[in-house]
Amino acid sequence: MLTFLHAADLHLDAPFHALPPDRAAERRREQRQLLTRLAQVAQQAQVDLVFLCGDLFDSQRVRPETLQALHQVLEEMEAPLFLAPGNHDPYTDASPYGKFPWPSHVHLFTTPTPERVALPQLGAVVYGSAFTAPHRMEGPLTGFHAQEEGAAAFGCFHGDLSSPHSRYGPITPGEIAASGLNYLALGHIHAASGPQRAGKTYYAWPGCPEGRGFDETGDKGVYLGQLEGGHVSLEFVPLARRRYLTPEVDITGQDPAQALTAFLQTARSEDIVRLALVGERDPDREPDLTALTALASGYFYSASLTDRTTLPQALWARQGEDTLTGLFLRTMAQRIQEAPADQRPLLERAVRFGLAALEGREEPQ
């Protein structure tokens, strides 16, 4: 049995433009701490191999403290480590890879053509290649086939399965099936894929181990894998210091502040959230978004809040009538459906006042 750690897309030194400068700097420091947690996972599991499948760095410009942290962590890791530069950090004359004193157990792939590295002490071989420019129209597995007898064959590549015309190293299921690999470790996709299989080859993307925005939500981490008898099993290990989340808080029949407080009691304070109030609200009392945002911001690392609540269904009960009231409600329902989210509360308030006027009441319900 061989054990391995599969990670990708750390994007060290990402700018975190959506955060204030002090918070962005803090998030970059937390990214560097990912390296320590990665090494701890490898050491605790006593893995035989480590794969870093591209976009280790977010760009060609890397801070000295990041390189120092990387060097220290790699020195502590004992298992053979394979690194395939990706589209964000291609191997070029200007890349940090050529300036870095790699430990002897680290193998850096430097060419687009797959390279073979034999590990006779493990009864294994590892193939890998590198991006040498931000785009790669030819797939890393085009025409590739590993012909091994009695050795476990691994691949360490950065590539994209979404389209055969991708500019980021297109890969097809047919190429994976024809690769002859036991396990294909991939990078580029930022969501964990789970174990996949094409022919006799298992493959996966672990996703990024730390989200950088609300397009990278939820738990993020790496895969611990085992290869035994041609079968591969993967265990997802969460590593993210902070998660980006988009939770909903249903305030139907509740005071909004109480509903939000109850939600906070179940949430992780270190996360970054974009909260949405949902459900039916009190028609006579709109949620105080300023106060609720302050409540959430005081709990989470960063929080924003939007109101997606609706008026009680009873207010729309006469929508089907062949009357002026019915016409008014149908028209307003259509306008609300088509309006941007930030304009809907004002339109719903207009419904309440319009109904009051049509029904001869002084106050809206």
Buried (B, 14 or more C-beta within 10 A) or exposed (E): EBBBBBBBBBBBBBEBEBBEEEBBEBBBEBBBBBBEBBBBBBBEBEBBBBBBBBBBBBBBEBBEEBBEBBBEBBEBBBBBBBBBBBBBBBBBEEBBBEEBEBEEBBBBBBEBEBBEBEBEEBEBBBBBBBBBEBEBEEBBBEEBEBEBEEBBBBBBBBBBBEEEEBEBBBBBBEBBBBBBBBBBBBBBBBBBBEBBEBEEBBBBBBBBBBBBEBEBBBBBBBBBBBBEEEEBEBEBBEBBBBBBBEBEBBBEEBEBBEBBBEBBEEBEEEBBBBBBBBBBBBBEEBBEBEEBBEBBBEBBBBBBBBBEBBBEEEBBEBBEEEEEBEEBBBEBBEBBEEBEEEEBBEBBBBBBEBBBEBEEEEEBE
